[in-house]
Amino acid sequence: MADPASYRPPPGSIPETPGVYRFRDEHGRVIYVGKAKSLRARLANYFADIHTLHPRTQHMVTTAGSVEWTVVSTEVEALQLEYTWIKEFDPRFNVRYRDDKSYPSLAVTLYEEFPRLQVMRGPKRRGVRYFGPYAHAWAIRETLDLLLRVFPARTCSSGVFKRAGQVGRPCLLGYIDRCSAPCVGRVDADAHRQIVDDFCDFMSGQTGRYLRRLEREMRAAAEAQEYERAARLRDDIGALRRAVEKQAVVLPDGTDADVIAFAQDELEAAVQIFYVRGGRVRGQRGWVVDKLEDVTTADLVEQFLTQEYLDGVRPAGTADTAGTANTTDPAPAAQIPREILVPELPPDAEAVAELLERARGARVDLRVPRRGDKRTLMETVERNAKQAFTLHRTKRAGDLTARSRALADLQEALELPDAPLRIECFDVSNTQGTDVVASMVVFEDGLPRKSEYRRFSIRGVDGQDDVASMHETVHRRFSRYLAERARTGELEEYPGASTGDDEAPETGRPRRFAYPPNLVVVDGGPPQVAAAARALDELGIESGPGGVALCGLAKRLEEVWLPDQDEPVILPRTSEALYLLQRVRDEAHRFAITYHRQKRSTSMVASALDDVPGLGETRRKALLRHFGSVAKVRAAGAEEIAQVPGIGPRTAEAIVAALARSAPGTDAAPAPAVDPLTGEIIGSAGVTR
């Protein structure tokens, strides 16, 4: 624990201008980012008497080892830079509006020649229009099933669409008139695009226009005695009305707004947001976040608006982390509504509104509703936030206590100087010495940090040697740690520093191997622990309570083994510390098994194709790139395989024959059985090996 006075800037050195500041820990990792109208006044609060600070602020300033700042000209620039740094460094003490769910949206892939309607999760993509998010995927599918009667747009995947075009026969939806079947040419691209545009307009709130148009067409068909067509239009009108009735009408038709409310105490806050499109609540979402300081509701509103609406999108004209200006298009207008209703305006309301307007490309009205329907809706959202907060406190109170107790018990059992706030666990997976891989998972504060998980393909070990594989994995992980320290100047020249192995080729940024763990856990007993300790010793890294603590967890009796100890540490079966170690070990095992299966699938198809004349390594990789998985290669016909660049009809037929010979159920060697719970190979006697 550092004394804040040890890194407090000299008096008068902090400017009084607007700016953004960063606190770093002893390893140089950014742990908190903030902004201020006056840097001097704001930073002075952190160096007051530590006993007067908020508990989380106390934890932050004692964890930090230095503070730095950047001066900017305006509050808008400060807000932009703060957001950019939070996304870049992911500081552990900043408020993070995250939960454990990925909310589904109804997506329309407008970038395709024949756009597709589908349920989509995850980050937003360019060229895709989103409606939602929704609380449940089944709610989207029910609505979509009703609307396909009137808007028969494509919903199939690219593979199904291509295959239907090759065989000249549409799928079932095409036969029951739930799809216009552009795959077989029933409608051309322009006609299908018009169907999709009408669907988007309807989902955007223009429902009355379509209902009135269908009613006119129904009456005209009845007057012309086209009773079957009139009956079909009547059913379409009913489907549209049922789809509209699924969403409550709360505001005048055509209103697009997001309504945000909070419920909070001194340490946590719950936020709820209702997405209103076309006057109807189209979706709902909620978070519960930790509060670092005694921030006000207005401060929470500001942090939420920048993180929620600018996530993954940098406003035009801002600077990226390399210092170059971003000239890409602003965020699509559909992601940011025309009106955002909040319980309190943020302190820098004009700067926040200007930033949102730049991202949307149009005016954004940020205001507090005072009366009428919008105030009534705000009260409803507030009730939802309070209910969610109450449920969270009831459910999570035990979990927070258990995590703290687990870390304290682990510190006591392993005789560590501090609680192991960062734990890294390593596991090795292979099949009889082939496709050997290893995994590294990271837990911080007792919770998984999935963004820092890593996987290793073992290169220097022949055969099934888990001990040597563990040695190589730990050696490679800490070699990169030393190389990163040498790169940043914390360490004298290290041989691995110039290899470039510490940078991710896809981003060019340093890999997350720069931070040492408080505790390393290996899956195994004394041999694996000794191998990991030997790897640390070879690199000159002290293992033990004074350096990087090390232990192993043996599966059979769940014993905890320490380096150079003849007897294990036995933790009680009901111990929270043992439960935490088991969770870390099981997560490392799951992550290793997943990577091993991917490698094994690739090697299986490669071995099956080894004897195909004229098919080398390059064409095998082209096959996997084109189809995406081994299963899709097996399911494809010779004509579809022949479409891969470099593969002709004869080679395609040979590939189909080779995969058929190696498929399960043929005369080839049977595929090994896999335990569905552990993912391990099961032998003939039913015992995992």
C-alpha positions in Angstrom: 0.0 0.0 0.0 1.5 3.3 -1.1 1.3 6.5 0.9 -0.4 9.2 -1.3 2.0 11.8 0.1 4.9 9.9 -1.5 3.7 10.8 -5.0 1.8 14.1 -4.4 2.8 16.7 -6.9 4.8 19.7 -5.6 2.6 22.7 -4.5 1.8 25.0 -7.4 2.8 22.5 -10.1 -0.7 21.5 -11.0 -2.4 23.9 -13.4 -5.8 25.4 -12.8 -7.0 24.8 -16.4 -9.4 22.1 -17.6 -7.8 18.7 -18.2 -7.8 15.0 -17.7 -5.7 13.1 -15.1 -4.6 9.5 -14.7 -3.6 7.5 -11.6 -1.1 4.7 -12.2 -0.1 1.8 -9.9 3.5 0.7 -9.1 3.6 -1.2 -12.4 2.6 1.7 -14.5 -0.9 0.4 -15.2 -3.6 3.1 -15.4 -6.1 2.4 -12.6 -8.3 5.6 -12.8 -9.1 8.3 -15.3 -10.9 11.5 -14.5 -11.5 15.0 -15.8 -11.9 18.4 -14.2 -12.6 22.0 -14.9 -9.7 22.9 -12.6 -7.1 20.2 -12.3 -5.6 21.8 -9.2 -8.8 21.9 -7.3 -9.8 18.4 -8.3 -6.6 16.7 -7.6 -6.3 18.4 -4.2 -9.3 16.4 -3.0 -7.4 13.1 -3.5 -4.5 14.3 -1.3 -6.6 15.4 1.7 -6.6 13.4 5.0 -7.0 9.8 3.9 -9.5 9.1 6.7 -11.9 11.7 5.3 -12.0 10.0 1.8 -14.7 7.7 0.5 -13.7 4.0 1.2 -13.2 3.2 -2.5 -11.2 6.4 -3.0 -9.0 5.4 -0.1 -8.4 2.1 -1.8 -7.6 3.8 -5.1 -5.1 6.4 -3.8 -3.3 3.8 -1.7 -3.1 1.4 -4.7 -1.7 4.2 -7.0 1.9 5.0 -7.3 1.8 8.2 -9.4 -0.5 10.7 -11.0 -0.2 12.6 -14.3 -2.4 15.0 -16.2 -3.0 16.5 -19.7 -4.2 20.0 -20.2 -6.9 20.7 -22.7 -8.6 23.9 -24.0 -12.3 23.2 -23.4 -14.7 21.0 -21.4 -15.7 19.2 -24.6 -12.1 18.2 -25.3 -11.7 17.0 -21.7 -14.8 14.9 -22.0 -13.6 13.4 -25.3 -10.1 12.6 -23.9 -11.5 11.1 -20.7 -13.8 8.8 -22.8 -10.9 7.8 -25.1 -8.6 7.0 -22.2 -11.2 5.0 -20.4 -11.8 2.8 -23.5 -8.0 2.6 -24.1 -6.8 1.6 -20.6 -9.9 0.1 -19.1 -9.1 1.4 -15.6 -10.2 -0.9 -12.8 -11.5 1.9 -10.5 -13.6 3.7 -13.1 -17.4 3.2 -13.1 -18.1 0.5 -15.7 -21.6 0.1 -17.1 -21.4 -3.6 -17.8 -23.4 -6.7 -16.9 -23.1 -10.4 -17.5 -25.6 -10.4 -20.4 -25.4 -9.6 -24.1 -28.8 -8.1 -24.9 -30.3 -9.1 -28.3 -31.4 -6.7 -31.0 -33.3 -7.1 -34.2 -30.7 -6.4 -36.9 -31.1 -5.7 -40.6 -27.9 -6.2 -42.6 -28.3 -3.3 -45.1 -24.8 -3.6 -46.4 -25.7 -6.9 -48.2 -27.2 -7.0 -51.7 -30.1 -9.0 -50.2 -30.4 -7.7 -46.6 -31.1 -10.2 -43.9 -33.3 -9.9 -40.8 -31.8 -11.6 -37.8 -31.4 -11.6 -34.0 -27.9 -10.2 -33.2 -25.9 -9.8 -30.1 -22.6 -8.2 -29.3 -21.0 -4.9 -30.6 -22.6 -2.8 -33.3 -21.3 -3.2 -36.9 -21.3 -0.7 -39.7 -23.9 -1.1 -42.3 -26.3 -2.8 -40.0 -29.5 -1.2 -38.6 -30.6 -2.2 -35.2 -33.9 -2.2 -33.4 -33.8 -2.8 -29.6 -32.2 -4.0 -27.6 -34.8 -6.4 -26.1 -34.8 -8.2 -22.8 -35.4 -11.6 -24.4 -34.6 -13.1 -27.8 -37.9 -15.0 -27.9 -39.7 -11.6 -27.9 -37.9 -10.6 -31.1 -38.6 -13.9 -32.8 -42.3 -13.8 -32.0 -42.5 -10.3 -33.4 -40.5 -11.2 -36.4 -42.6 -14.2 -37.1 -45.7 -12.0 -37.2 -44.2 -9.4 -39.4 -42.8 -11.8 -42.0 -46.4 -12.3 -43.2 -46.4 -8.7 -44.4 -42.7 -8.1 -45.0 -41.4 -11.4 -46.4 -37.7 -10.5 -46.3 -34.8 -12.9 -46.1 -33.9 -14.4 -42.7 -31.5 -17.2 -43.7 -27.7 -17.4 -43.3 -25.3 -16.8 -46.2 -24.6 -20.5 -46.5 -28.3 -21.5 -46.7 -28.9 -18.6 -49.1 -26.1 -19.7 -51.4 -27.0 -23.3 -51.3 -30.6 -22.6 -52.2 -29.5 -20.6 -55.2 -27.3 -23.4 -56.3 -30.0 -26.1 -56.2 -32.7 -23.8 -57.5 -35.1 -24.6 -54.6 -36.0 -22.2 -51.8 -36.2 -23.2 -48.1 -39.4 -23.9 -46.2 -40.1 -20.2 -45.5 -40.2 -19.6 -49.3 -42.8 -22.2 -49.8 -45.1 -20.9 -47.0 -44.8 -17.3 -48.2 -42.8 -16.1 -45.2 -39.9 -15.2 -47.5 -39.9 -13.6 -51.0 -37.2 -16.1 -52.0 -34.7 -13.8 -53.7 -32.3 -16.8 -53.6 -34.2 -18.4 -56.6 -35.1 -15.1 -58.3 -38.7 -14.7 -57.3 -37.9 -11.1 -56.6 -34.9 -9.1 -57.7 -32.6 -7.1 -55.5 -34.5 -3.8 -55.9 -37.8 -5.4 -55.0 -36.3 -7.2 -52.0 -34.7 -3.9 -50.9 -38.1 -2.2 -51.0 -39.5 -4.9 -48.7 -36.7 -4.4 -46.2 -37.1 -0.6 -46.3 -40.8 -0.9 -45.6 -40.0 -3.2 -42.7 -37.5 -0.7 -41.3 -40.0 2.1 -41.6 -42.6 0.0 -39.8 -40.2 -0.8 -36.9 -39.2 2.9 -36.7 -42.7 3.8 -35.7 -44.6 4.5 -39.0 -47.2 1.8 -38.2 -50.4 3.8 -39.0 -49.4 4.4 -42.7 -49.0 0.7 -43.4 -52.2 -0.3 -41.6 -54.2 2.3 -43.5 -52.7 1.2 -46.8 -53.5 -2.5 -46.2 -57.0 -1.6 -45.2 -57.5 0.3 -48.5 -56.1 -2.6 -50.5 -58.4 -5.0 -48.6 -61.5 -3.0 -49.3 -60.5 -2.6 -53.0 -60.0 -6.4 -53.3 -63.4 -7.1 -51.7 -65.1 -4.7 -54.1 -63.4 -6.4 -57.0 -64.7 -9.8 -55.6 -61.1 -11.0 -55.0 -62.1 -12.5 -51.7 -59.1 -14.7 -51.2 -56.7 -11.8 -51.6 -59.0 -9.7 -49.3 -58.9 -12.4 -46.7 -55.1 -12.6 -46.9 -54.8 -8.8 -46.4 -57.2 -9.0 -43.4 -54.9 -11.6 -41.8 -51.9 -9.4 -42.5 -53.6 -6.5 -40.8 -54.3 -8.6 -37.8 -50.6 -9.8 -37.7 -49.4 -6.2 -37.7 -51.8 -5.1 -35.0 -50.8 -8.0 -32.8 -47.1 -7.0 -33.3 -47.9 -3.4 -32.4 -49.9 -4.5 -29.3 -46.9 -6.4 -28.0 -45.3 -3.0 -27.2 -47.0 -0.5 -24.9 -47.9 2.9 -26.4 -46.5 5.4 -23.9 -45.7 8.6 -25.9 -47.2 10.2 -29.0 -46.7 8.4 -32.3 -43.3 9.1 -33.8 -41.4 10.0 -30.6 -37.9 8.6 -30.3 -36.4 8.9 -26.8 -34.3 7.0 -24.3 -35.4 7.3 -20.7 -32.7 6.9 -18.0 -33.1 6.5 -14.2 -30.9 5.6 -11.2 -31.2 4.1 -7.8 -28.1 4.2 -5.6 -26.5 4.1 -2.2 -23.0 5.2 -1.1 -21.1 2.3 -2.8 -23.2 1.1 -5.7 -25.8 2.4 -8.3 -28.4 0.7 -10.5 -29.3 2.3 -13.8 -32.3 1.4 -16.0 -32.9 2.6 -19.5 -36.1 2.3 -21.6 -35.7 2.5 -25.4 -38.8 4.3 -26.8 -39.1 4.2 -30.6 -42.2 5.4 -32.5 -43.9 6.1 -29.2 -43.5 2.5 -27.9 -41.1 0.9 -25.5 -39.0 -1.3 -27.8 -36.5 -2.5 -25.2 -35.2 -2.2 -21.7 -31.7 -2.7 -20.2 -30.1 -2.4 -16.8 -26.7 -2.3 -15.0 -25.4 -2.2 -11.4 -22.1 -0.5 -11.0 -19.6 0.2 -8.2 -19.0 3.9 -7.3 -15.4 4.9 -6.6 -16.3 8.3 -5.0 -19.3 9.9 -3.5 -20.5 11.0 -7.0 -23.8 12.7 -7.5 -26.6 11.5 -9.8 -25.6 14.2 -12.3 -22.1 12.8 -12.4 -23.4 9.3 -13.0 -25.6 10.6 -15.8 -22.6 12.1 -17.5 -20.5 9.0 -17.2 -23.4 6.8 -18.5 -24.1 9.0 -21.5 -20.5 9.0 -22.7 -20.0 5.2 -22.2 -23.4 4.0 -23.5 -23.7 6.1 -26.6 -20.1 6.4 -27.7 -19.1 2.8 -27.0 -17.1 1.6 -30.0 -17.6 4.9 -31.8 -15.2 7.9 -31.6 -16.8 11.1 -32.6 -15.5 12.8 -35.7 -12.6 15.1 -35.2 -11.3 13.4 -32.0 -7.8 12.1 -31.7 -7.0 8.4 -31.4 -4.4 6.9 -29.0 -1.6 7.5 -31.6 -2.4 11.2 -31.7 -3.8 11.2 -35.3 -7.2 12.7 -36.0 -10.2 10.5 -36.6 -11.9 11.3 -39.8 -14.4 8.4 -40.0 -18.1 9.0 -40.2 -19.9 9.7 -37.0 -22.1 7.0 -35.4 -25.3 6.1 -37.2 -28.2 8.3 -36.2 -30.3 5.3 -35.3 -28.0 4.5 -32.3 -28.6 7.9 -30.6 -32.2 9.1 -30.4 -33.4 12.7 -30.9 -34.3 13.0 -27.2 -32.7 11.7 -24.0 -34.6 12.0 -20.8 -32.5 11.9 -17.6 -33.3 12.4 -13.9 -30.7 15.3 -13.6 -28.7 17.2 -16.1 -24.9 16.4 -16.0 -22.6 19.2 -14.7 -21.3 19.8 -18.2 -24.6 19.4 -19.9 -23.7 21.6 -22.9 -20.5 19.8 -23.5 -22.1 16.4 -23.3 -24.9 17.4 -25.7 -22.4 18.8 -28.1 -20.5 15.5 -28.0 -23.6 13.5 -28.6 -24.7 15.7 -31.5 -21.3 15.3 -33.2 -21.7 11.5 -32.9 -25.3 11.5 -34.1 -24.8 14.1 -36.8 -28.0 15.9 -35.7 -29.5 17.7 -32.8 -29.9 15.8 -29.5 -32.3 17.2 -26.9 -31.0 16.3 -23.4 -33.4 17.3 -20.7 -35.3 16.4 -17.5 -39.0 15.7 -17.9 -41.1 17.8 -15.5 -44.7 16.9 -16.3 -47.0 14.9 -18.6 -46.5 11.5 -20.2 -42.7 11.7 -20.2 -42.6 12.4 -16.5 -44.9 9.5 -15.9 -42.7 7.2 -17.9 -39.6 8.5 -16.0 -41.3 7.5 -12.8 -41.9 4.0 -14.2 -38.2 3.7 -15.1 -37.2 4.9 -11.6 -39.4 2.2 -10.1 -37.7 -0.4 -12.2 -34.3 0.9 -11.2 -35.2 0.7 -7.5 -36.5 -2.8 -7.8 -33.4 -4.0 -9.7 -31.2 -2.4 -7.1 -33.1 -4.1 -4.3 -32.8 -7.5 -6.0 -29.1 -6.9 -6.6 -28.3 -6.1 -3.0 -30.2 -9.1 -1.8 -28.5 -11.4 -4.3 -25.0 -10.0 -4.3 -24.4 -9.2 -0.7 -23.4 -12.7 0.1 -21.2 -12.9 -3.0 -19.2 -9.8 -2.2 -18.7 -11.0 1.3 -17.7 -14.4 0.1 -15.1 -13.1 -2.3 -13.5 -10.9 0.3 -13.4 -13.8 2.7 -12.0 -16.1 0.1 -9.1 -13.7 -0.7 -8.4 -13.2 3.0 -8.5 -17.0 3.7 -6.2 -17.6 0.8 -3.8 -15.0 2.0 -3.7 -16.6 5.4 -3.4 -20.2 4.2 -0.5 -19.5 1.8 1.1 -17.0 4.2 1.1 -14.1 1.6 1.9 -10.5 2.6 -1.2 -9.2 0.8 -4.5 -10.6 -0.5 -4.0 -12.0 -4.0 -6.0 -9.5 -5.9 -4.7 -10.8 -9.3 -4.6 -14.6 -9.7 -3.3 -16.3 -12.9 -3.9 -20.0 -13.5 -2.3 -22.2 -16.1 -3.5 -25.6 -17.5 -2.3 -27.9 -20.2 -4.5 -29.9 -22.6 -3.6 -32.6 -25.2 -4.7 -35.9 -26.8 -2.0 -38.5 -26.3 0.7 -36.0 -26.9 -0.8 -34.3 -30.0 -2.1 -30.8 -30.4 -0.6 -29.7 -27.1 -2.0 -26.4 -25.9 -2.1 -24.4 -22.7 -4.3 -21.7 -21.2 -3.8 -18.8 -18.9 -6.9 -17.3 -17.1 -6.9 -14.2 -15.0 -9.0 -13.4 -11.9 -9.0 -9.9 -10.4 -10.7 -9.2 -7.1 -12.1 -12.8 -7.2 -13.8 -12.2 -10.6 -12.7 -13.4 -14.1 -10.9 -10.8 -16.3 -11.7 -12.4 -19.6 -10.0 -9.7 -21.7 -6.7 -10.8 -20.3 -7.1 -14.6 -20.9 -4.3 -16.0 -23.1 -3.8 -19.4 -24.8 -0.5 -21.0 -25.9 0.4 -23.5 -28.6 3.2 -25.6 -27.1 6.1 -25.8 -29.5 9.1 -27.1 -27.6 7.7 -30.4 -26.2 7.6 -33.7 -28.0 4.9 -36.2 -26.9 2.7 -36.2 -23.8 4.8 -34.3 -21.2 2.6 -32.1 -19.1 5.5 -31.1 -16.8 7.6 -29.8 -19.7 4.6 -28.1 -21.2 3.8 -26.3 -18.0 7.5 -25.2 -17.8 7.3 -23.8 -21.3 4.0 -22.0 -20.7 5.1 -20.3 -17.5 8.5 -19.4 -19.0 6.9 -17.8 -22.1 4.4 -15.8 -20.0 7.0 -14.3 -17.7 9.5 -13.8 -20.5 7.0 -11.5 -22.1 6.6 -9.8 -18.8 10.3 -9.1 -18.5 10.4 -8.1 -22.2 7.7 -5.5 -21.6 9.5 -4.1 -18.6 12.6 -3.8 -20.7 10.7 -2.1 -23.5 9.3 0.5 -21.1 12.7 1.1 -19.4 11.8 -0.4 -16.0 14.4 -3.1 -16.5 17.8 -3.2 -18.2 18.0 -4.8 -21.6 16.4 -8.2 -21.7 17.0 -10.6 -24.7 13.3 -11.0 -25.4 12.6 -7.3 -25.6 13.6 -6.9 -29.2 11.7 -9.9 -30.6 8.5 -8.1 -31.1 6.7 -11.1 -29.4 5.2 -8.8 -26.8 3.0 -7.0 -29.4 -0.3 -8.1 -30.8 0.0 -8.3 -34.6 -3.7 -7.4 -35.1 -3.4 -4.1 -33.2 0.3 -3.4 -32.8 -0.3 -2.6 -29.1 1.6 -4.3 -26.2 0.1 -7.5 -25.1 -1.4 -7.6 -21.6 1.6 -9.6 -20.1 3.0 -6.4 -18.5 1.5 -6.9 -15.1 2.7 -9.5 -12.7 0.2 -11.6 -10.7 0.0 -11.8 -6.9 -0.5 -15.6 -7.2 0.2 -18.1 -9.9 -1.9 -21.3 -9.7 -1.0 -24.4 -11.8 -3.3 -27.3 -12.5 -1.4 -30.2 -10.9 0.7 -31.5 -8.1 4.3 -31.2 -7.0 5.8 -32.0 -10.5 3.9 -29.1 -12.2 4.6 -26.7 -9.3 8.3 -27.6 -9.5 8.3 -27.0 -13.3 6.7 -23.6 -12.8 9.1 -22.6 -10.0 12.0 -23.7 -12.2 10.8 -21.5 -15.0 10.6 -18.5 -12.6 14.0 -19.2 -11.2 15.5 -19.3 -14.7 14.2 -15.9 -15.4 15.4 -14.5 -12.1 11.9 -13.9 -10.8 11.6 -14.7 -7.1 8.8 -17.2 -6.3 7.2 -17.2 -2.9 5.7 -14.7 -0.5 8.4 -12.1 -1.3 7.8 -12.3 -5.0 5.3 -14.0 -7.2 3.5 -16.5 -5.0 3.0 -20.0 -6.6 0.8 -23.0 -5.8 -0.7 -26.0 -7.5 -4.2 -27.5 -7.1 -4.2 -31.3 -7.5 -7.5 -32.7 -8.9 -7.8 -36.0 -7.0 -8.0 -34.7 -3.4 -8.0 -31.0 -4.1 -4.7 -30.5 -2.3 -2.8 -27.3 -2.5 0.9 -27.8 -3.1 3.6 -25.2 -2.6 7.1 -25.2 -4.0 9.7 -27.2 -2.0 7.1 -28.5 0.4 6.8 -32.2 1.2 3.3 -31.9 2.5 0.3 -30.2 0.9 -1.8 -27.5 2.4 -5.2 -28.9 3.2 -8.1 -26.4 3.0 -11.4 -27.3 4.5 -14.0 -28.5 2.0 -16.3 -25.7 2.9 -13.6 -23.0 2.6 -14.3 -20.1 0.4 -10.6 -20.0 -0.5 -10.8 -23.6 -1.8 -13.9 -22.7 -3.7 -12.1 -19.8 -5.4 -9.1 -21.9 -6.4 -11.5 -24.5 -7.8 -13.3 -21.9 -9.9 -10.0 -20.5 -11.2 -8.7 -24.0 -12.0 -11.9 -25.1 -13.7 -12.0 -21.9 -15.8 -8.4 -22.6 -17.0 -9.4 -26.1 -17.8 -12.4 -25.0 -19.8 -10.4 -22.4 -21.7 -7.7 -24.9 -22.5 -10.1 -27.6 -23.7 -11.9 -25.1 -26.0 -8.6 -24.2 -27.7 -7.5 -27.8 -27.9 -10.8 -28.8 -29.6 -10.3 -26.1 -32.2 -6.8 -27.3 -33.0 -7.8 -30.9 -33.0 -10.6 -30.2 -35.5 -8.2 -28.4 -37.8 -5.7 -31.2 -37.6 -8.3 -33.9 -38.2 -9.5 -32.3 -41.5 -5.9 -31.7 -42.5 -5.0 -35.4 -41.9 -8.0 -36.5 -43.8 -7.0 -34.4 -46.8 -3.3 -35.3 -46.7 -3.7 -37.9 -49.5 -5.8 -35.8 -51.8 -3.6 -35.2 -55.0 -2.8 -31.6 -55.6 -4.1 -30.4 -52.2 -1.4 -28.7 -50.2 -1.3 -26.7 -47.0 -2.3 -23.5 -48.7 -5.4 -25.0 -50.2 -6.4 -26.7 -47.0 -6.2 -23.3 -45.2 -8.2 -21.7 -48.0 -11.0 -24.3 -47.5 -11.2 -23.5 -43.8 -11.2 -19.8 -44.4 -14.0 -20.1 -47.0 -16.3 -22.4 -45.0 -15.4 -21.3 -41.5 -15.4 -24.7 -39.8 -14.7 -28.4 -40.4 -18.3 -29.3 -40.1 -19.3 -27.0 -42.9 -16.6 -28.4 -45.1 -18.0 -31.9 -44.5 -21.6 -30.7 -45.2 -20.6 -29.0 -48.5 -21.0 -30.7 -51.8 -18.4 -31.0 -54.6 -19.9 -28.0 -56.5 -19.7 -25.7 -53.5 -16.1 -26.8 -52.7 -15.1 -26.2 -56.3 -16.0 -22.5 -55.8 -13.0 -22.1 -53.5 -10.2 -20.3 -55.4 -7.6 -22.8 -56.6 -9.8 -25.9 -56.2 -11.2 -27.5 -59.4 -14.0 -30.0 -59.9 -11.8 -33.1 -59.7 -10.0 -32.0 -56.5 -13.4 -31.1 -55.0 -14.7 -34.6 -55.7 -11.6 -36.1 -54.1 -12.1 -33.9 -51.0 -15.7 -35.0 -50.6 -14.6 -38.7 -50.9 -11.7 -38.2 -48.4 -13.9 -36.5 -45.8 -16.6 -39.2 -46.3 -14.0 -41.9 -45.6 -12.9 -40.2 -42.4 -16.3 -39.3 -41.1 -17.6 -40.9 -37.9 -19.4 -44.2 -38.6 -17.2 -45.3 -41.5 -14.6 -47.9 -41.5 -12.0 -45.4 -40.3 -10.9 -45.4 -36.7 -13.7 -44.3 -34.4 -13.6 -40.8 -32.9 -12.7 -40.8 -29.2 -15.5 -40.3 -26.8 -15.6 -37.1 -24.8 -16.9 -36.7 -21.3 -19.7 -34.0 -21.6 -19.0 -32.5 -18.2 -15.1 -32.4 -18.2 -14.4 -32.5 -21.9 -11.7 -35.1 -21.4 -11.1 -38.2 -23.6 -12.7 -41.3 -22.2 -11.0 -44.7 -22.6 -12.5 -48.0 -23.4 -13.0 -48.8 -19.7 -14.9 -45.6 -19.2 -12.0 -43.9 -17.3 -10.7 -40.5 -18.4 -7.0 -40.4 -19.3 
